[in-house]
Amino acid sequence: MRNLYPKSGKVILHVDMNSFYASVEMAYDPSLRGKPLAIAGNVEERRGIIITCSYEARAVGVKTTMPLWEARKLCPNLIVMKPNFQRYRKASLAMFEFLQSYTHLVEPVSVDEGYLDITECFKLGSPLNIAKDIQTKLMQQLNLPCSIGVAPNKFLAKMASNMKKPLGITVLRKRDIESILWPMSVSMMHGVGKKTAEKLNQIQIYTIKDLANANVVGLKNLLGINGERLKNMANGNDNRPVDPDAVSEFKSIGNSSTLPHDSVDETELTNVIKRLSASVAQRMKRKEMLSANIQITIRYYNRATITRSKKLINPIDKEEDIYNAAFRLFRTHWNEEPVRLLGVTAVDLVEKDEAFKQLDLFSYEVDAKDEPLIDTLDRLKKKYGADIIKKASKGRKQTSYGDNDIGTSFEKDFLSDIKKKQ
């Protein structure tokens, strides 16, 4: 069996769950199988968009990020459900726990996809047989379909898993790059977003082959260091390891909210900022993180969007401090035109245990009042151990997720929890 593995190099799988949220709902309620199902946020409001949908819905043109009203026009019998994040979290944790039964080299990259390095798993069978076994058992045990890419590196594995959906298994070798990968539009390449594709088109790069053969100096001038990275990937080169520890590397915690109507009402906008600041503070405390850089996002009625940030003297995690910093930014940069969306984000996060707070003239008196308590805690910890006293905030778990947590916040909270289980 060892002969079916490369003498040098790696074998990487990319496991990508198919229509994950919809599939979880179907696993929970089998009567939904075979029907056009969509998971959407804020179903009753104009901001309702399709988060994901079943392949039966996709067959009639329903797509992710499509407005709900448009999806219902295309598919009048569309079944629409609000997201159940606790259910998806439970299914995802079960999925990754299953994948870790094959190898400890599992890197979750989102709630529904991850990489496996199976280079040393030859005792379990050939790479293709392992992929088939994973796909079959995920359906048998969890009722969840997936597509799998098999390749010598992460980039090619990711591209391969996208080629056959649902329930596909695709092997993409380096010798296949010219015939399979290069004819594809550059916009279909992993790592190339819409704006990057438009920039590449401007210099006559339309296919992945064009990118693979492009002048590296010109690419650097256009895209910076990312230009050279994309050229290497277009040629099938990607040396990134599968890193189980990568799930703990997150640098920001934020929330955003689309208003039910464009607004210039300062009271209403202030209340939104307060609510977002409270949410960010709660999540920061749950993760035991501090931030010395608060960011505000303002999207206007015409979709024009600005993002502004402010570095602080001392790291913070309290709701009031986050709100004060965010509100000052808002008042400074709001042009008083109607606002469609607001966002508050804490960036440049540091763990509380690693944070160093600089005392200044304004915070010294407050900090000095805490010193007797801190000294007492330090003495107790030295005598009885670091775990003798826990902060009250740590024991309180967040058990529900609002619609604005659909994107990065749910993903980051999930990835952090995955790390704890490893």
N, C-alpha and C positions, 0 to 999 in steps of 0.2 A: 504493500500500500504506500510505503514511503516514496516509491518511484513515481507516484502520481502527483507528488508535490515538487516544486522547483528546488534544484540543488542550492541555488542562491536566490534571494528575494523572498517575498512574502505572498501569502494568500489572504486576501481581505474580503469579508462579506459586508455588504450594506443591506440591512434589513429595514424595509420601509413599509409600515402598516398601511393598508388600503382604506381610504375614507375613514380614518380611525374613529372619530367621534360617532359617525353614523353606524359604523360596524359594531361599536360597543353597545349602542342602543338596540341594534338588531340581536346581538347576543343576549341582551337582557330581556328583550321582548321579541321572540321569534316570529310573531304575527307581522312584524314590520319587514321581514325579508322579502325581497323581490318587488318592493314598492318604492316609488320615488320619495325619498326622505331627505330633508334638509335640516341641519342644525344652524340656528340663527340667533344672533344677539339682539336684544331690545326689540322683540317681535312687534310690540305695539307702537313703536316710535319710528320716525322717518330714518333714523340712523340704523335701523335693522338691516344687517347684511348677512349673506350666506357665509358661514364659517367653513362648513364642509357639506358635502351631499353625497348620496349614494350614486352608484353608477347608473341606476335606472333614471335618476334625475338628470345626470350628465348627458344621457343619451338624447334628451330633448333640448339640450342647450343650457341647462342650469350650471353655473360655475361658482367657484369660490370667490368671495368678495363682491358678488353681484348683489345689487339692492333687492330686498325681499319682494317689493312690488313688481319688479321686472321678472323675477323668477316665477312668481305666481301667474304672470301673463303667459309665460312660456309653458308652464305646467300647472293648469288649474287644479289638478288633483294632488298637488304637492303636499306631503305631510310635513309640517314644520314643528320642530321641538326646540325649546330653550336648552342651552348647554347644561350638563350636569357634571361639573368639574370633579367632584369627589368620586363619581363613578369612573370617569376617565383616568383619574390619578390611580385608583385602585387597579384598573385593568393594565395600565402602563407599568406599574410596579411589578405586577405579576408577569408581564411580558419580559421585562428585563431580568427578573429573577430566573425565568426559564432560560433565557439566552446565556446567563452566567453559569448554567449547568454544563455548557459546552467548553467554555474557556473563561478565565478570569480577565482576559483582555477584551473587555466590552466597554465601548465609549458611547454613552447616550449623547445625542446631539440635540434632541428635542423629545417631546412627550411621546412621539410615535416613530422615531427612527434612531438607528444606532449602527456603529461599526463593530465588527468582530475580527480579531486577528486569529485565524485558525491554522497558522503556519505549522504549529507543533501538534496539531490534532489528528495526525494521520492514523492513529490507532482507532479513531471513530469512523474511518471510511474516507472515500475520496472527497475532495471539495464539493463536487456536484451532489454527491449523496448526502453530505452534511446539510447542504442548502435545502435539499428536498425533505430531509428529516425535520428540519426546523419548520419549514412551511406547513408540512402535514400535521405536525404535533401542535402547532399554534392553533390550527383549525380544530383539531380534535379536542384539545384541552381547554382552550379559551374561546373557541368559535370566532377567532379573529383572522381575517385573511391578510397576507402580506406579499410583497414582491421583493426579490433578493437579487442583488448584483454580486457577481463573483469576479474578482480582478486582482492584479498584483499590487494595487495601491488604492487609497481612499477615493481619489478623484474618479478613477475609472470605475470603481465599484458603485459610486453614487450615480454616475451616468448610466451604468448598466441597469440598475434597479428601476430607473425611470422608463426603460424601453418597453417593458411588457407589464401592463396593469389591466385588471387586477390579477393576482395569483400567478405572476410570471417569475421565471428564473432565467437570468441572462448571464452568460460568461463573456467577458470582454478582455481579450488578451492584447498585449502590445502589438502583436503582429496584425491584429484586426483594426487598428486605429485608422489606417489610411482608407480602408474600404467601408468601415461602419461609422466612425466618428467624424472624419474630415468632411464628408458631404453635408453634414448637418449645419443648419443656420447657427451663426455665432450666438444668437439670442437664446438658443436652446442649451447652451453650455452652462454647466453648474459654475457659479461664481460670477456670471455675467448678467447683471440686471438690465432693466430697460434703458436706463440712462447711459450705462456703459456701452451697451449695444449700439445706441444712437451715435455715440462718439466714435466707435470703431467703424460704423458705416460711413462716417464722414471722411475717413481716410481709406475708403474702398476695401474694408475688411467686412465681408458678408458671411463667410463660412468659417468653420473651425479650421479648415485647411489654410484659409487666408491668414488667420491668426497664427497658426503654427509656423508659417513661412514669413511672417512679418518682420520688419527690421526692429530689433530690440531697442535701439536708441529712440526711434520714433514712438514706440509704445511707452517708453519711460517718460518722454516729453508729454505724451497725451494723458497717461494714467498714473504716472509716478512709479514707485516700486511694484505696484500691483500689475502694471503692464508686463513686466518680465515674468512675474509669477503666472499670469494667465497664459503667456506664450509657452512656458514650460509644461503647464497642464495640457494645453492643446496638443503637445507632442507626447503626452502620456506620462509625463514625469511628475511625481509627487512623493516626496520623502517623509511626509508627516506620519508619525507613528500613531497607532491606536492607543490612546491614553485614557485609562479609566479615571485618572485624577482630574482630567480637564473639566469635568462637570462642576467642580467647585469654583471655577474661575468666572465669577460674574462681577462686573464693575459698577453696576447701577441698579437702582430700584425706583420705578416710576409708575405713575398711573395717568391716564388721560380720560377725558369725558367730552363727548359730543353733546352740545346743548340741544334740547328739543326744538329750539327755534333760535335764529340769529338774534343776538342780544347786545344792547348797549347799556343795560341796567347794571350799574356798578354793584348794587347790593346783591343781585343775583350772581354776578360774576365772582364777587368776593366769597359768597357761600360755596360756590363750586371749588374755588381754590382752598377753602377751609376743609371741605370734604376730601379733596385729593391729598392735602397735606396730612390729614388724619390717617388715611389709608397707607400712605408712604411710611409714616411714623410707626404704625402698627407692624408693618412688614419688616422694617428695619430692626425693631426691638425683638421680633421673633427670630430674626437672623443674627441678633447681637452685633449689628454693624453701626458704624458712625460715618458721617459724611461731612466734608468741609467745602462742599461745592454743590449748590442748589441751582437747578435749571428750570426755567419756565418755557412752555411752548404755547404760542398763540396762533390759532388758525382763523382767518377772517372769513366773512361771508363769500368772498370771491376765491376761496381756497388758498390765497397767499398765506404762507406760514413763516413765522420767525421763531427762532430758539435763542434764548439768552441765558447766560449763567453768571453766577457770582461766587467767587472764592471767599471763604470765611476765615476768620482768624483762628477759631477753634472748631473742632469737629462736633457735630450735633446729631441728636436723634429724637429730640422732643418735638411733639406736634406743634407747639406754639412757636418754637424756633424755626421749624421748617416753613410754617405758614408765614411768619414775619419776613423771612428771606424771599419767599416766592412772591408775596404780595408787593414787596418793594420793587422787585423786578418787573412785575406786571404794571404797576403804576408808572414806572420809568419808561417802559417801552410800548405800552398800549397807545395806539393813535386815535382811540375813541370811536373807531369804526366798528360796525357790528361783528361780534365774535361768534364763531361756529364751534370751535373746540378749544379746550384748555388742557394743559398737561403740566404736572409737577414731577420732577425727577431728582433724586439724590444720586450724585455721581462721585467717582473717585472714592469708593467705599473702602473702609478699613475695619478690621475686626476690633471689637472693644478692647480685647486683651493686648492688642498691638498698638493701639492709638496712644499718641503722646499729646497731651493737652498743654498748650502754651498759655501760661497765666499772664494776663495783662492787667492794666489799671482798672478796666471795666469789669472783669470777671473775678479779680482776686478776692474781693470781699465775699462773694458767693462761694467760691471754692474754699476759702479759709474756713467758713462755717462747717463745711463737710469734712474737714481734716480730722477732727476727733473721731468721727464715725469711721472714716477710712482707716485710721490707725487701729481702731478696735477690730475691724474686720481683718486687717492684715495679721494682727496678733492671733486671732482665732484660726485663720487659715494656716499660719505657721505651726500652730500647736496641734490642730486636728486634721489638717489637709485642705487642699484647694477646693474640694467639693463640699465642705461643711456648710456653706451658705450659698444659695442660689437666688438670683434675682427673680422677683415675682413675675416679671413679664415673660420669663422663659417658660414657665409652666403653662401659659395660656396658649392654646393652639388655635390657629385660624381655621375655621371649619366651613366657610362658605366663600364663594367667589362671585363678584359682580361681573356684569357683562364687559366692563372695561378691562378685566383681567384676561381677556381672550388671548391676547398676544404675549408680549414679553413677560409680564408679571407671572402668569400661570406657568409658563415655561421655566422661568428662573426658580420659582418656588419648588417646582417639581424636580428640577435638576439638583437642587440643593438637598432635597429629601432623598433622591437616589444616592447621593454621595454618602449620606448617613447610613444607608442600608448596606453599603459595600463593606 
